[in-house]
């Protein structure tokens, strides 16, 4: 009976596979969100620069530099997450960006600014800052899960 696996060992393997599937879904989902957000901003750089300028934090000339850079970083990190290459690095950058986004959005609330976050649609309807903060906390949580996930050996039975 050496060839048969015990029920306990099988359930451990099933739990590991379930965990891997959940991590895969989280990784691809977060990647798709960031590729989508990046592409929307890449296609409308002037509108996104206006959204960046509305935060009233950067000097005028830096608004365009940020508007030209952030979307490409978002899209690149999203693509890395989707294909599964350098996942922890991409998730770390995504987590850092989300912390920055949360701080910036909180600053708009504290300063009484009523602006669109510039997250997904440029020039469309406004997303309330608190809704964007909650969304960014969700994205940050997923990124932190991906960073902290230990890579399991596929055929290890220990």
N, C-alpha and C positions, 0 to 999 in steps of 0.2 A: 504494500500500500504506500510505498514511498513516492510513487508517481502522482498520487492524489493530494490535492491541497486541502488543508483543514478549512472548515467554514469560517473560523476566526481569521485565517490568513486571507481568504477570499474577500471578506468584508473590508479588511484593511486596504486591499488593492482597489476595491470599489470606491472607498472613501477617497483614496489618492486620485483615482481617475476623475471622480466628481469634482474634487478640488481643482484639478488641472483644467477641466472643462469650464469651471466658473472663472478661473483666472484668464483663460483664453477669451471668454466672452467679455470680461471686463477690459482686457487689453485691447481687443479689436474695437469694442464700443468706444472707449476713450480715444483711440486712434482715429476712428471715423469722425468723431466730434471735432477733433483738432484739425484734421485735414479739411473738413467742411468749413470751419471757421476761418482757417488760413486762406483757403481759396476765395471765399467771399470777400475778404479784405484785400487780397492780391488783385482781384479784378476791379476794385474801386479804391485805389490808394488815396486819391484826393479826399473822398468822403471819409475814409478812415482817419486821415490826418486831421480833418475837422473834428471827428470824435475825440481824438487824442488831445487836440487843442482845447476842447470844451472842459477838460479837467483842470485847466489853469494851473498846471504844475511846471511844465517845461517851457524854456524859451521858444520863441516862434520857430526858429530854424531846426530845433531838435524834434519838433512835432513831426516833421516830414521824414526825418531819419528813423524815428521810432515806427512811424507808419509804413516805412519801406522795409523794415527789418523784422518786426514782431510777426507779421503774417507768415513769412518764410520759415521762421523758427517753429511756429505752431504747425505748419504743414509738414515740415521735415520730421518733427517729433511724432506727429500723428502717423506718418508713413512708417517710421521706425517701429512704432508700437504695432501697427497692422501686420508688418512682415515678421515681427518678432526678433529684430536685430537690435542689440544694445538696449534692451527693454528697460533695465534699471536706470541707465543714463537718460534715456528719453523721458521716463516717468519722473526722474528727478528734476529735469528741466521743466516739465509740465507742472510739477508740484510747486516749484519756485515761481513760475509765472502766475499760478493761481493764488499763491500767497500775496504776490504783488498786486494782482487784480483785486483781491479782497480788501487789502489796505487802501488802495486807490478808491474803490467804491465806498468804503466806510468814510474816507475823507470827504467825499462829495456829500454824504448825508450830514456829517458834522458841520460842513461849511454851508449847508443849505442850498447846494446846487441841484437843479432839476434837469439833469442831462441824460441822454441815452448812453448806456455803457459802451456801445460800439462793439459789442461782442460778436453778434451774428449779422444783423442787418444794418446797413448804412443808409441813413436818411428815411427809414421807415418809422413805425410807431415806437414809442419809448418803452423800454423795459425798466420797471422800477428798480432802483439800486438794491433794495433789500432782496428782491427776487434773484437778481444777478449774483448777490453775495451767497445766497442759499445754493444756487446752482454751482457756483465756484467751490463752495465747501464740499459738495458732492463730488466734483471732479478731483479736488484735492484728496479726498478720502480714497477714491479709486487709485489715484497715483501712489499714495502711501501704501496701499495694499499691495500694489505691484512691486514697489520698492522692497517691501519687507518679506515678500513671498520667497520662500526658499526653493531652490530648484531641486526637484525630487529626481532621484535616479529612476529610470524607467523600469528596470527589471530587478530592482533591489527588493529583497524580501525581509530586510531587517526591521 
